[in-house]
Amino acid sequence: MTLLWLGLGGYLLLLSGMFLFQRTLLYPAGTVLPDIGSFGMPDLHEVKITAEDGLIQKHWYLPASRAGAPTVVVFHGNAGQLADRIPKFRFLADSGFGVLFVGYRGYSGNEGSPTQSHLTADAAKVLDWLEDQAVAPELTVLYGESLGSGIAVQAAVERKVAAVVLEAPFTSVGEVAQSHYWYLPARLLIRDQWNSLARAHLLTAPVLVLHGERDAVTKVEFGRRLLAAIEAPKEGIFVPEAGHNDLYDFGLKDRVTSFIAQAVPVR
């Protein structure tokens, strides 16, 4: 009987810890930001945008190299920060596209703590700023990587954009958490659900979904279900050998570039 009570107490303690520290697990912020000049991209520069609550958020921006070319707004995954994505997405700049690397609050030297409501509002401010730079919605492409796919879906539902790319997306954070913590009622504990599946049918811009069949973080079944729920023009690329972080080792750059070029033909 004593072992039973000890087991129950341990389970409740684990449950409480998961609930109280869930945002630490969901947003393991990368706070160290390297020198922007170390990447050898002279046109890449820092921009500062004031959030709704007055916090000043830092982002990195590379304007398109030619008029009429698209600008890709990159919402990175939860375990990274701005500088991690420069080597990965340099090919977009090499194609003449503009790239806006979004810096999350609590990440990349930015103040504040990330939550779904804050990151959603911050994304809206970023897109407002981009429009102020004369980048029209029909030239704006949203790229969401893992956690960033939730931000990209929500932003694309709320405003007009030219296209959306979702890399290793999920249906909802609650479902991902439940798949990892099957022994807990994880789905019910999650505060920031990022329920992309519930919004998928509201997307109107063309969508490209990229997912690795061996993804152990956000299982490929989530990407397939999300793709099936999208009613807008869509394409799915599922790579049998790829996991969560190595999709670009399998020749996807040209596929992504072609998708964006078709969505935003250069005038």
N, C-alpha and C positions, 0 to 999 in steps of 0.2 A: 504493500500500500504506500509505503514511504517513497519507493522508487517511482510509483505512478505520480505522486504529487510533485516530486522533484522534476520528473519529465514534463509535467504540465507547466510547472513554473518556468522551466527553461524555454519551453515553446512560447509562452506568453512574453517572456523577456526578449526572445528573438523577434517576435511579432512587433513588440513596442519599438525595438531598435530599428527595424526596417521602416516603420512608419515615421519615426522621428528623424531619421537620417537619410530618407529616400532621395532628397534633392542633392545631397552630397554624392550619392551613388549615380544619380542621373546626370548631374552636371559636374564631373570631375575637372574643374576649370584649369586650363593651361594658362598660367598667369605671366610667364616670362616672355617678353616680346623682343626678339632680336632687332638689330639695326636694319631699317628698311633699305638702306643703301647697300647692304651686303649681297643682294640678289642680282646685281648687274642689270637692273631694269630702270633706266633713268627716268622714264615717264611714270613709274609707280610712285605714288605719293600718299601721305596720310591726310585724311579728311576727318573733321570733327563735326558731329551732328548732335544737337541737343535733344534729349529724350523728353517725353511728356512730363516726367517728374523732375526735369531740370538737370539730370546727369548728362555730362558730356561724354559721348561714346566715340572712340577712335576706330576708324576703318581704313582700309587701303584701297586705292582706286587707280586704275590704269585706263585712261580714255581710249576709245576705239581709234585705230590708226587712220581710218578713212570715213568720210561722211556716209551715212546710211547703213553702216555696219552695226550689228547688234552689240548690246552690252549684256554680259552674263553676270548676274548677281549670285554670288556663291555663299550659301549657308552651310557651314562646315559641320562635321560630326561632333559628338559631345566630348570626346577625349582629346581634341586638338585645340589649335588656336590659329591666328592669322598666318603666321609664317610657315606653318606646316604645309599649307596648301599651295604655296607659290610654285614649288617644283612640279607638283602634280598637274596644276592647271595652266602652266606656262604655254602649253600648246594652244590655248584659246587666244592668248595675246599674239602668238606666232601666226595665227590665222587672221589677224587684223581686228579681232573682236575686242571690245572694251571688257574689262573685268572689275567688278566691285566686290572685294573680299569683306564680308560683314563681320565686324568684331562684336561679340556678345558681351553684355554686362557681366562682370565677374571674370571675364577671360581677357587675355591679351593686354593686360595692363589697364583694363577698364574697371571703373568702380561699380558697385552694386552687386546684387545677387540675382541670378537668373531664375525666372519662373515662366510658365507658359504665357501668362497675361503680359508680363514685361517684355519678353522676347517678341511676342506678336506685335505689341505697340511699337517697339523699337524698329522692327522690320518695316512697318508702315512709314515711319519717319525716314528711314533709309530710302525707300522708294519715292517718297515725296521729294527728298533732296535730289535724287537722280533726275526726276522730271524737271527740277529747277536748273539742272545742267543741260537742258534741252535734249535729254534722251527720252523720247516719247514712249508710251506704253507699248506701241507696236514694234519697238526696237529692243524691248526689255525681255530677257530670258531669265527665268529663275532656276537655279541649280541647287537642289537640296540633297545633302549627303548624310545618310543615316538619320540622326536626330534632326538635322537640317531639313530633311524631307518633310517633317511635320510642319516646320515653319513655312517652307515653300508652298505646300498645299494650302495652308490657311491663307497665306498672302494672295495666292493665285485665285482663290475663291472670292476674296474681298475686292479685287481690282483687276482691271484688264492688263494682260501681259501677252507677249507674242508666243511663248512656249514655256514648257516646264520639263526639266530633267530631274528624275528622282533616282538616286543611287542607293541601293540597299535600303529601300524604304520599309516601313512597317504599317500595319493596319492601325494599331494604337499602342502606346507605351504600356498600357495595362495588359494587353495580350502578350507583349514581349516579356514583361515581368513575370506573368503567370507561366510562361514556357520555361523560364529559368528557375523560378522558385515555385515549383509545382506543389510543394508541401506546405505552402502558405496561401491564404486568400489574397494573393498579391494584387490581382486585378481590382479588388475593392479598396485597397490601401492607397492606390496611386492618386495623388493630387493633380498632377499635370498629365492628363491622359493623352494629349496630342492625338485625338481620334481622327486620323486621316480617312479611314474607311467611311465614316459617317458623312464626310464632306466630298468624297471622290466624285459622286454623281453631279456635283455642282461645278466642277471644272469645265471650262469651255475652250481653253487653249490646248493645242496639241501637246501630248505628254509622251515622254520617253522614259521607260522604266528599265533600269540596269540592276541585275542581281546575280550573285554567285550561287550556284547550286549547293556549294559546300559552306555557305555562310552559317556560322555557329552563333552569331550575335543576334541578327535579325533573320530568322529562317526564311528561306526562299518562298515558302508557302505564303508568307505575309505579302511579299511582292506580287505574287501571282493573284492573290485575292484582291489586292488593291487595284491591280491592272484590270481585272475582270469587272470591278465596280465603276470604273471610269467610262463615261459615255462620250466624252470628247474624242477626237481623232487620237489614236494611241499606237504605240509600238512597244514591244517588250523584248529585251535581249537578256537571255538567261544563259550564263556561262557555266558549263558543267564542272570545270576544274577550279573555278574561282571561289574564294572565301569572302570575308567581309571587307578586307582592306586591300586586296590585290587585283581588283577587277581590271585596272589599267595595265596589268601585265599581259593582258590577252587581246591586245590590238583594238581597243575600243575608241581610241582617240579619233580616228577617221569617221567612225560611226556617229559619234557625238557631234563632231564638226559638221558632218553632212546633214544631220537632223536639224541643227540650229540654222544652217545656211538655207535649208528648204523652208523653214518657218519664217525666216527673215531674209528674203532675197535682197541682195545689195542692189540698190537702184543705180 
